[in-house]
Amino acid sequence: MKMPPKKIGDGKRELTKEDPLYKEKRNKNNESVKKSRLKTKEKSEETMKKVALLKQENEKLEERIQLLSKELTFLKDIFLAHANRTHGLDATHLGFTEILQEADEAVMEM
């Protein structure tokens, strides 16, 4: 089935596939499509790079959280041992029970 010639502009002139004006318009359209697809591909690649960087940053932050949690636990234990040994006090006497429990829960969530 052969398509009828296409009309352009005010509809007075019909274009065929052999017409230079038709070929010019097709070439322009093809270039625009290539340019658009390239731009989309570049944007996608840029987004993927950002995702990779953010994942890397997130991993570093997770490691930092783990380190700080361990440090908090260590310092808490040292403090309680010192308070108990020096003053015979424990967390309940110091009023730290709730604070220490919250800290323990926060560490356990990780």
HELIX and SHEET records of a PDB file:
HELIX    1   1 PRO A   20  HIS A   87  1                                  68    
HELIX    2   2 ALA A   91  LEU A   94  1                                   4    
HELIX    3   3 THR A   97  GLU A  109  1                                  13    
SHEET    1   A 2 LYS A   6  ILE A   8  0                                        
SHEET    2   A 2 ARG A  13  LEU A  15 -1                                        
END                                                                             
